[in-house]
């Protein structure tokens, strides 16, 4: 995910302080990986330098000065372009799991154990995501569905690979 584009889009409704942007980001997108304050302010600094945002005001209080940022016309154009540009599908042609299966076979270890351990881990994560989906709001349901569909595809691959281990062993050995 592009943090800079996300922060820019969060600025479109109106000016915000950095801590407001962090809170909005974390509420919408940071359930599993909240954004660090340092990343928010370094990103805002870069966006400011690149003309995508500008300082809409500075408030002084008990602590350090608090800047409110607003998106510029160039920033709006950048967000618009980003939203309309499709993401490149990632085919995962060289993934770690495949590498582990082949290396297990090459080293005389059990590739079945590698696949079984991975299947178990996938199922554990899927159970947690399903619980989060059931207990969550619509945003949680959608993001969990996305993750679950990817994990289901991985499970199909694990099953197919397990069925073809003998054939794979002949090829790699």
C-alpha positions, 0 to 999 in steps of 0.5 A: 500500500502506498502510505503517501497516496493514502495520506494524501487521500485522507487530506482531501476532505480538509486540513488535518494534523499529522496525528489526525492522519495517523489516527484515521489511517490506523482506524481504516487500514492499520489494524494489523500494522499501525503507522508509526508517527515518524513515518507520518511526519517523514511522509508529510515532509516529503509530500510538502517538499514535492508540492503535494501538500502545504501547511494550512496553519500552525498552532502553538500550545503547550508542546511543539507547534502543530501544523495542519496540512492540506492537499494541493491541486497537484496532490489531488491529481496525483491521488486521482491518477493513483486511484485509476491506475490498476495494481499489477497482479503478482503471480508469485512465481518464485515463492519461499514455500516452493523453494522450501519444498524443493530444498527439502526434497534435494536434502532428503528431508520430508517435503510432506512435513514442510507442506503439512506444517504450512497447511497447519499454519495457513488454517490457524491464520484462516481461523483467526481471520474468520473470527475477525470477520464474524466479529468485525464491521464491513471493512473488516469483513472485506479485508478478511475476505481478501486475505482468506481468498488468497490463503484458500488459493495457497491451500489449493496449491499445497494440496496439488503439490502434495499430490505431485511430490513423487513426480516433483522428486523425480524432476529435482533429484 
